[in-house]
Amino acid sequence: MPSFLSDGVEIAYLDEGEGAPILLIHGFASNKMVNWAYPGWVELLKKSGRRVIALDNRGHGESGKLYDPAAYGAPAMAEDARRLLDHLDIGQADVMGYSMGARITAFLTLNHPDRVGRAIFGGLGYGMITGVGDPEPIARGLEAASLQDVTDRTGRAFRAFADQTKSDRRALAACIRSSRQKITEEDVSRIRRPVLVAVGTNDDIAGSPDALADLIEGAKVLDITGRDHMLAVGDKIYKQGVLEFLEDGR
């Protein structure tokens, strides 16, 4: 996979297909392959006439691993995404983020509105404003000697996922402990790009998609029926809804 340096951090990415560009930003403890390639998103978007770019966020996948929480945070990772667009000489792209990636997409849209065409916030609703809970049980779960030592339900789920994706757990613990810069309702209401908020109806992490969409002029909600936070990623309702949303912009 190709890579480039973003403020000294190596960022791995994929760049496939031809047509209008779309940038994909994965969630915490995932990577570009697990979040986007394996569930079929890359091929689906290529077949729809898109140039598909997906990066590994810092600390994830094949990108550089950092162990200081100060090196992370959604605004910093949004700058990695912006520098990737610069590196590829892409002036503007549609952007889809999932979970943590949706938060990164929001900062990218707020701080560089000219670089984002249409934005898709997957797997994150009003939790973008309130946060999604205490990160410390997740960090401790990642640092535990084994999965069997993790008793916290959420920490255990993320530890199992990190093991499955063969992630650098120490880097992930630093990432989850990073400064959680707040996005306020007032911040979100300043977004003037077309937005789709797509959340599973059984997702107990994301927060209300309707409450988030109500803050953004013209935003649409896509309910991914019967899916939780993990299973919504590859769902056909999610995929069809995104294709229709992107087609509206053509």
ChimeraX attribute file (.defattr): number of C-alpha atoms within 10 A of each C-alpha:
attribute: neighborCount
match mode: 1-to-1
recipient: residues
	/A:1	7
	/A:2	10
	/A:3	17
	/A:4	17
	/A:5	15
	/A:6	18
	/A:7	11
	/A:8	8
	/A:9	17
	/A:10	19
	/A:11	26
	/A:12	23
	/A:13	22
	/A:14	18
	/A:15	17
	/A:16	15
	/A:17	17
	/A:18	14
	/A:19	13
	/A:20	16
	/A:21	24
	/A:22	25
	/A:23	24
	/A:24	29
	/A:25	31
	/A:26	27
	/A:27	23
	/A:28	20
	/A:29	28
	/A:30	26
	/A:31	26
	/A:32	24
	/A:33	20
	/A:34	17
	/A:35	24
	/A:36	22
	/A:37	16
	/A:38	12
	/A:39	14
	/A:40	16
	/A:41	18
	/A:42	25
	/A:43	16
	/A:44	17
	/A:45	22
	/A:46	18
	/A:47	12
	/A:48	15
	/A:49	13
	/A:50	18
	/A:51	19
	/A:52	24
	/A:53	22
	/A:54	27
	/A:55	27
	/A:56	27
	/A:57	32
	/A:58	26
	/A:59	28
	/A:60	29
	/A:61	23
	/A:62	20
	/A:63	20
	/A:64	18
	/A:65	22
	/A:66	19
	/A:67	16
	/A:68	14
	/A:69	16
	/A:70	13
	/A:71	17
	/A:72	23
	/A:73	21
	/A:74	24
	/A:75	20
	/A:76	18
	/A:77	23
	/A:78	24
	/A:79	18
	/A:80	25
	/A:81	25
	/A:82	22
	/A:83	18
	/A:84	23
	/A:85	18
	/A:86	13
	/A:87	13
	/A:88	11
	/A:89	9
	/A:90	14
	/A:91	13
	/A:92	20
	/A:93	21
	/A:94	20
	/A:95	27
	/A:96	25
	/A:97	24
	/A:98	27
	/A:99	26
	/A:100	24
	/A:101	27
	/A:102	27
	/A:103	29
	/A:104	28
	/A:105	30
	/A:106	29
	/A:107	23
	/A:108	25
	/A:109	24
	/A:110	22
	/A:111	15
	/A:112	14
	/A:113	15
	/A:114	13
	/A:115	19
	/A:116	23
	/A:117	20
	/A:118	21
	/A:119	27
	/A:120	27
	/A:121	29
	/A:122	32
	/A:123	31
	/A:124	30
	/A:125	28
	/A:126	21
	/A:127	20
	/A:128	25
	/A:129	19
	/A:130	14
	/A:131	19
	/A:132	17
	/A:133	11
	/A:134	11
	/A:135	17
	/A:136	13
	/A:137	20
	/A:138	24
	/A:139	22
	/A:140	17
	/A:141	26
	/A:142	30
	/A:143	18
	/A:144	16
	/A:145	10
	/A:146	13
	/A:147	17
	/A:148	10
	/A:149	11
	/A:150	21
	/A:151	11
	/A:152	12
	/A:153	12
	/A:154	17
	/A:155	21
	/A:156	22
	/A:157	16
	/A:158	21
	/A:159	26
	/A:160	18
	/A:161	17
	/A:162	19
	/A:163	16
	/A:164	12
	/A:165	16
	/A:166	13
	/A:167	20
	/A:168	18
	/A:169	22
	/A:170	17
	/A:171	24
	/A:172	29
	/A:173	24
	/A:174	21
	/A:175	27
	/A:176	22
	/A:177	19
	/A:178	17
	/A:179	14
	/A:180	13
	/A:181	11
	/A:182	12
	/A:183	17
	/A:184	11
	/A:185	16
	/A:186	11
	/A:187	15
	/A:188	21
	/A:189	15
	/A:190	13
	/A:191	20
	/A:192	16
	/A:193	19
	/A:194	20
	/A:195	23
	/A:196	24
	/A:197	24
	/A:198	29
	/A:199	32
	/A:200	27
	/A:201	18
	/A:202	16
	/A:203	21
	/A:204	13
	/A:205	21
	/A:206	24
	/A:207	20
	/A:208	18
	/A:209	26
	/A:210	18
	/A:211	14
	/A:212	23
	/A:213	22
	/A:214	16
	/A:215	17
	/A:216	21
	/A:217	15
	/A:218	12
	/A:219	19
	/A:220	18
	/A:221	20
	/A:222	20
	/A:223	18
	/A:224	25
	/A:225	16
	/A:226	12
	/A:227	19
	/A:228	18
	/A:229	20
	/A:230	14
	/A:231	13
	/A:232	25
	/A:233	26
	/A:234	17
	/A:235	16
	/A:236	12
	/A:237	18
	/A:238	20
	/A:239	19
	/A:240	12
	/A:241	17
	/A:242	20
	/A:243	14
	/A:244	10
	/A:245	19
	/A:246	20
	/A:247	10
	/A:248	10
	/A:249	10
	/A:250	6
